[in-house]
Amino acid sequence: MKPTTISHLRAWKQQQRKFATLTAYDASFARLFEQEGIQVMLVGDSLGMTMQGHGSTLPVQVEEMAYHTRCVRRGAPLCLLLADLPFMAYATPAQAFDNAAALMRAGANMVKLEGGSWLAETVRGLTERAVPVCGHLGLTPQSVNIFGGYKVQGRDSDSAERLLQDALALERAGAQLLVLECVPVALAQRITGALAIPVIGIGAGNVTDGQILVMQDALGITGQGTPKFVKNFLAQGGDIRPAVRLYIEEVEQGTFPGLEHSFQ
């Protein structure tokens, strides 16, 4: 097998081939996911909640992201590995450059940033410095205190148009991938069709190019407050490996997410 690259994702978009991704935080799960066919993984700052027990992603530090990135890279040497720049780690372009370098040295192939057109200068600067960028729009968890909670975004025409324009601005600035979280299906379809770069959805319906779930959500071990867009694949698969294969199969076939996992 050869390493998965962004070129593969672009080709899959052109071929209308949907792909499944998962978060990973350690070598053991990363190895299992890669063995079962997950070719794209994210070391998410969601580790603040899933691994550290915090109530949000805000306490996560760059050093912690780098540590988990190193762990996942050892377990999955062939995957396309994304890593989140955590809260306030890219408040200025100079901060973004230094902190992105730390994650790339730890083994990431691409860094992910939350935010819209205001990040264009930073995205452009990172791209010019050979750091691939994944944007993140819609429900951006680092903005939980601005949103007043974890709420669906883009439900009215004005906010939907802003999200579309933000997506186009990130693409023009050089972003090579976009995560779209918790937006209505119609808006997700509009943005996915407008962009040449691949779009990965979470709570955005089955119309995006790829899907991502937090691994604990996909395996049904998140406890209370399971989001609407989550499905417990372990309950049906019976074991972790079959559950991962089932997730991949349903994403590729377009049966997950279904209407019951989507926002209208």
C-alpha positions in Angstrom: 0.0 0.0 0.0 1.0 3.6 -0.7 0.3 6.6 1.6 -3.0 8.4 1.0 -2.5 12.0 -0.2 -4.7 15.0 -0.9 -4.4 14.0 -4.6 -6.4 10.9 -3.8 -9.2 12.9 -2.1 -9.4 15.3 -5.1 -9.6 12.3 -7.5 -12.3 10.7 -5.3 -14.4 13.9 -5.5 -14.1 14.0 -9.2 -15.1 10.3 -9.3 -18.0 11.0 -6.8 -16.5 8.3 -4.6 -17.5 9.0 -1.0 -14.9 8.3 1.8 -15.1 7.7 5.5 -12.8 9.3 8.1 -12.5 9.0 11.9 -10.7 10.8 14.7 -7.9 8.9 16.4 -5.8 9.8 19.4 -3.5 6.8 20.0 -1.4 4.3 18.1 -3.6 1.2 18.9 -6.8 2.6 17.5 -5.0 4.3 14.6 -3.4 1.0 13.6 -6.8 -0.8 13.8 -8.5 1.9 11.7 -5.9 1.8 9.0 -6.0 -2.0 8.9 -9.7 -1.9 8.4 -9.6 0.7 5.6 -9.8 4.1 7.1 -7.4 6.2 4.9 -8.0 9.6 6.4 -7.8 10.4 10.2 -8.0 13.5 12.3 -6.2 14.1 15.6 -9.0 16.4 16.8 -8.9 18.9 19.7 -12.1 16.9 20.6 -9.5 14.9 22.7 -10.1 17.6 25.3 -13.5 16.2 25.8 -13.1 12.5 24.8 -9.7 11.8 26.3 -9.2 14.5 29.0 -12.8 14.9 30.3 -13.1 18.6 29.8 -16.5 20.2 28.9 -15.2 21.7 25.7 -12.2 21.7 23.4 -10.8 25.1 24.8 -8.3 23.8 27.3 -6.3 21.7 24.8 -2.7 22.8 24.2 -0.5 22.6 21.1 1.9 20.4 22.9 -0.9 17.9 23.7 -2.0 17.9 20.0 1.6 17.2 18.9 1.9 14.3 21.4 -1.3 12.6 20.1 -0.3 13.3 16.5 3.0 11.5 17.1 1.1 8.5 18.6 -1.4 8.3 15.7 1.3 8.6 13.1 3.2 5.7 14.6 0.1 3.5 14.5 -1.0 4.6 11.0 2.0 5.5 8.8 0.0 5.4 5.5 -3.0 7.5 6.4 -3.6 11.1 5.4 -3.3 12.6 8.9 -5.0 15.9 9.8 -4.3 17.7 13.1 -6.3 20.5 14.8 -4.7 23.7 15.7 -6.3 24.3 19.1 -8.0 27.3 20.6 -6.0 30.6 20.1 -3.1 28.7 18.5 -3.6 30.7 15.3 -4.8 34.1 16.6 -2.1 35.7 14.4 -0.4 34.3 11.2 2.9 34.2 13.1 1.4 32.0 15.8 -0.2 29.8 13.2 3.1 29.3 11.4 5.0 28.3 14.6 2.2 26.0 15.9 1.5 24.4 12.5 5.2 23.6 12.2 5.1 21.7 15.5 2.2 19.6 14.3 3.7 18.9 11.0 7.0 17.8 12.6 4.9 15.5 14.8 3.6 13.7 11.7 0.6 15.6 10.5 0.1 15.9 6.7 -2.3 18.9 7.1 -3.5 21.2 9.8 -7.2 22.2 10.5 -8.3 25.6 11.5 -11.8 26.8 12.5 -13.1 30.0 11.0 -14.1 31.8 7.8 -12.8 34.5 5.5 -10.9 36.3 8.4 -8.4 33.4 8.2 -7.6 33.9 4.5 -4.3 35.6 5.2 -3.3 32.8 7.6 -4.3 30.1 5.2 -2.4 31.8 2.3 0.7 32.1 4.5 0.6 28.5 5.6 0.1 27.3 2.1 3.0 29.4 0.8 5.2 27.8 3.6 4.3 24.2 2.5 1.7 23.6 5.2 -1.6 22.2 3.7 -4.7 23.5 5.3 -8.1 22.1 6.1 -10.8 24.7 6.9 -13.7 24.1 9.3 -17.0 25.9 9.0 -20.5 25.6 10.4 -20.5 24.6 14.1 -17.0 25.4 15.1 -16.6 24.0 18.6 -13.9 26.5 19.6 -16.6 29.2 19.2 -19.0 27.5 21.7 -19.1 30.6 23.9 -19.9 32.9 20.9 -22.7 30.5 19.7 -24.1 30.0 23.2 -23.9 26.2 22.8 -23.5 23.6 20.2 -26.1 24.7 17.7 -26.9 24.1 14.0 -25.5 26.9 11.8 -26.7 28.3 8.5 -30.4 27.8 8.9 -31.4 31.3 7.6 -30.6 32.7 4.2 -28.1 35.3 5.4 -26.0 33.0 7.5 -26.1 30.3 4.8 -24.8 32.8 2.3 -22.0 33.9 4.7 -20.9 30.3 5.1 -20.8 29.8 1.4 -18.8 32.9 0.9 -16.4 31.9 3.8 -15.9 28.5 2.1 -15.1 30.1 -1.2 -12.7 32.5 0.5 -10.9 29.7 2.2 -10.5 27.8 -1.1 -9.2 30.9 -2.9 -6.7 31.4 -0.1 -5.3 27.9 -0.7 -7.2 25.5 1.6 -7.2 22.0 0.2 -10.0 20.5 2.3 -13.0 21.6 4.2 -14.9 20.2 7.2 -18.5 21.3 7.4 -20.2 20.6 10.7 -23.9 20.8 11.7 -25.5 22.6 8.8 -28.7 21.9 6.9 -28.4 19.3 4.1 -29.4 21.8 1.3 -26.6 24.2 2.4 -24.0 21.4 2.6 -25.0 20.3 -0.9 -24.7 23.9 -2.2 -21.2 24.3 -0.7 -19.9 20.9 -1.8 -21.0 21.6 -5.3 -19.5 25.1 -5.3 -16.0 24.0 -4.2 -13.4 22.2 -6.2 -11.8 20.9 -3.0 -13.2 17.9 -1.1 -15.7 18.6 1.6 -16.0 16.3 4.7 -19.3 16.5 6.6 -20.3 15.8 10.2 -23.9 16.5 10.8 -24.2 17.8 7.2 -26.1 15.0 5.5 -24.9 12.5 3.0 -24.3 15.0 0.2 -20.7 15.9 1.1 -17.7 14.1 -0.4 -16.7 12.4 2.8 -17.9 11.9 6.4 -16.1 12.1 9.7 -17.2 11.0 13.2 -15.5 11.2 16.5 -14.3 7.6 17.1 -16.0 7.4 20.5 -19.3 8.5 18.9 -19.0 5.9 16.2 -18.4 3.2 18.8 -21.2 4.3 21.2 -19.0 5.1 24.2 -19.7 8.8 24.6 -22.2 8.5 27.4 -25.0 11.0 27.6 -25.9 13.7 25.2 -25.3 11.8 21.9 -25.6 14.2 19.0 -28.4 13.7 16.4 -25.8 13.1 13.6 -24.2 10.1 15.4 -24.7 6.4 14.8 -23.4 3.7 17.1 -21.9 1.3 14.6 -20.5 -1.0 17.3 -24.1 -1.9 18.3 -24.7 -3.4 14.9 -21.2 -4.6 14.1 -20.8 -6.4 17.4 -17.0 -5.8 17.5 -14.7 -2.8 16.7 -13.3 -4.1 13.5 -16.7 -5.1 11.9 -18.1 -1.7 13.2 -15.4 0.2 11.4 -16.0 -1.8 8.2 -19.7 -1.1 8.5 -19.1 2.6 8.9 -16.9 2.7 5.8 -19.5 0.7 3.8 -22.5 2.8 4.7 -20.6 6.1 4.0 -19.4 4.8 0.6 -22.9 3.7 -0.3 -24.5 6.9 0.9 -26.7 5.2 3.4 -25.0 7.0 6.3 -25.9 9.6 7.4 -29.6 9.0 6.8 -32.4 11.5 7.2 -32.6 10.8 10.9 -28.9 11.9 11.3 -29.4 15.1 9.3 -30.7 18.7 9.7 -33.2 20.2 7.3 
